Amino acid sequence: MEKEKPPIFGMLQRGGEVVIRMLADVKQATIGPLIRRTIAAGSLVYTDEYDIYSRLEEWGYAHETVCHAAGEYARDDDADGFCEVHVNTLEGFWSLLRSWLRPHRGISQECLPLYLGFFEFVHNVRARGKRLLGALISQLLAPPRNPS
């Protein structure tokens, strides 16, 4: 947390919801419990080759990676013409988040989780369209949840 840019960890179900959290570090001991609370055991998880994901199979997940260092960004493992192994969906989400945060220069680390929570909320209710206001009011009236 002493860093100017704290680590932000994200998990995104393709075509579904996102979970993003500001973390103290990106160690397996930190991300493991968050992954287990968020992703159903047995799910197939796509990541890049970063070594913090090396225990996903041990934790009960199927795991496929792309190797950005080797210039690989998508792969068609089953030869059906569709590159299913990629992390492009989450990469696109990060791009949207950075663009949204850019005008808010100088966000303190204490306030950043609130900004992340709002962006996560808007992303997750985007399919509700005009019902967004009702969903927002419901969330505001809901009991607080642990942000970690």
C-alpha positions as CSV (number, residue, x, y, z in Angstrom):
1,M,0.0,0.0,0.0
2,E,3.0,2.3,0.3
3,K,3.2,2.3,-3.5
4,E,2.0,5.2,-5.5
5,K,-0.1,2.9,-7.7
6,P,-1.5,0.1,-5.5
7,P,-2.2,-3.3,-7.2
8,I,-5.8,-3.7,-8.5
9,F,-6.9,-7.3,-9.0
10,G,-9.8,-8.2,-11.2
11,M,-11.9,-11.2,-12.2
12,L,-14.4,-11.0,-15.0
13,Q,-16.8,-13.7,-16.2
14,R,-17.1,-13.4,-20.0
15,G,-20.4,-11.8,-20.7
16,G,-21.0,-11.5,-17.0
17,E,-20.0,-9.6,-13.9
18,V,-16.7,-8.2,-12.7
19,V,-15.0,-8.1,-9.3
20,I,-12.2,-5.7,-8.7
21,R,-10.3,-5.0,-5.5
22,M,-7.4,-2.9,-4.5
23,L,-4.9,-5.2,-2.7
24,A,-2.0,-4.7,-0.4
25,D,0.1,-7.0,-2.6
26,V,-0.3,-9.6,-5.3
27,K,1.0,-12.7,-3.5
28,Q,-0.8,-16.0,-3.7
29,A,-1.7,-15.8,0.0
30,T,-3.6,-12.6,-0.8
31,I,-5.3,-13.5,-4.1
32,G,-6.1,-17.1,-3.1
33,P,-8.9,-16.4,-0.7
34,L,-10.4,-13.7,-3.0
35,I,-10.4,-16.1,-5.9
36,R,-12.0,-18.9,-3.8
37,R,-14.7,-16.6,-2.5
38,T,-15.5,-15.3,-6.0
39,I,-15.0,-18.1,-8.5
40,A,-16.9,-21.4,-8.3
41,A,-14.5,-24.4,-7.8
42,G,-14.1,-26.3,-11.0
43,S,-14.4,-23.3,-13.2
44,L,-12.1,-22.8,-16.1
45,V,-9.9,-19.7,-15.5
46,Y,-8.0,-17.9,-18.2
47,T,-5.0,-15.9,-17.2
48,D,-1.7,-14.6,-18.5
49,E,1.5,-16.3,-17.5
50,Y,2.1,-14.3,-14.3
51,D,3.4,-16.8,-11.7
52,I,0.8,-15.8,-9.0
53,Y,-1.7,-17.9,-10.9
54,S,0.4,-21.1,-10.7
55,R,-1.6,-22.6,-7.9
56,L,-5.0,-22.3,-9.6
57,E,-5.2,-26.0,-10.5
58,E,-4.1,-26.9,-6.9
59,W,-7.0,-24.7,-5.6
60,G,-9.5,-26.7,-7.7
61,Y,-9.7,-24.7,-11.0
62,A,-9.1,-25.7,-14.6
63,H,-6.5,-23.2,-15.9
64,E,-5.4,-22.0,-19.3
65,T,-2.9,-19.3,-20.0
66,V,-1.6,-17.1,-22.8
67,C,2.0,-16.1,-22.9
68,H,2.2,-12.4,-23.7
69,A,6.0,-12.5,-23.4
70,A,6.0,-14.8,-26.4
71,G,3.7,-12.6,-28.4
72,E,0.6,-14.8,-27.7
73,Y,-2.6,-12.9,-27.0
74,A,-5.2,-15.5,-28.1
75,R,-5.2,-19.2,-28.9
76,D,-7.6,-21.6,-30.6
77,D,-7.0,-24.9,-28.7
78,D,-9.8,-26.9,-30.2
79,A,-9.3,-25.7,-33.8
80,D,-12.9,-24.5,-34.2
81,G,-11.8,-21.2,-35.6
82,F,-12.6,-19.4,-32.3
83,C,-9.8,-18.2,-30.1
84,E,-11.2,-19.1,-26.7
85,V,-8.0,-18.9,-24.7
86,H,-7.4,-15.2,-24.0
87,V,-7.6,-12.5,-21.4
88,N,-8.7,-9.8,-23.8
89,T,-12.1,-9.3,-22.1
90,L,-10.4,-8.2,-18.8
91,E,-7.8,-6.2,-20.7
92,G,-10.6,-4.3,-22.4
93,F,-12.2,-3.7,-19.0
94,W,-8.9,-2.3,-17.6
95,S,-8.7,0.1,-20.5
96,L,-12.2,1.4,-19.7
97,L,-11.4,1.7,-16.1
98,R,-8.2,3.7,-16.8
99,S,-10.0,6.0,-19.1
100,W,-12.7,6.6,-16.5
101,L,-10.2,7.2,-13.7
102,R,-7.9,9.5,-15.8
103,P,-10.0,12.7,-15.3
104,H,-10.0,12.0,-11.5
105,R,-6.3,12.6,-11.1
106,G,-4.9,12.4,-7.6
107,I,-7.3,9.9,-6.1
108,S,-6.1,9.0,-2.6
109,Q,-5.5,5.3,-1.8
110,E,-8.2,5.7,0.9
111,C,-10.8,6.8,-1.7
112,L,-9.7,4.5,-4.6
113,P,-11.8,1.5,-3.4
114,L,-14.9,3.7,-3.5
115,Y,-14.2,4.6,-7.1
116,L,-13.5,1.0,-8.0
117,G,-16.7,-0.1,-6.3
118,F,-18.7,2.4,-8.2
119,F,-17.2,1.4,-11.6
120,E,-17.7,-2.3,-10.7
121,F,-21.3,-1.6,-9.8
122,V,-22.0,0.3,-13.1
123,H,-20.4,-2.4,-15.1
124,N,-22.4,-5.2,-13.4
125,V,-25.7,-3.5,-13.8
126,R,-25.2,-2.2,-17.3
127,A,-27.6,-4.8,-18.7
128,R,-30.4,-3.4,-16.6
129,G,-30.6,-0.2,-18.6
130,K,-33.2,2.2,-17.2
131,R,-33.4,0.1,-14.1
132,L,-30.0,1.3,-13.0
133,L,-31.4,3.9,-10.7
134,G,-33.4,1.4,-8.8
135,A,-30.4,-0.9,-8.5
136,L,-28.3,2.0,-7.3
137,I,-30.8,2.9,-4.6
138,S,-31.0,-0.8,-3.5
139,Q,-27.2,-0.9,-3.2
140,L,-27.2,2.3,-1.2
141,L,-29.8,1.0,1.2
142,A,-28.1,-2.4,1.6
143,P,-26.0,-3.2,4.7
144,P,-22.3,-2.5,4.1
145,R,-20.1,-5.3,2.9
146,N,-16.5,-6.0,3.6
147,P,-14.5,-4.4,0.6
148,S,-11.6,-6.9,0.9
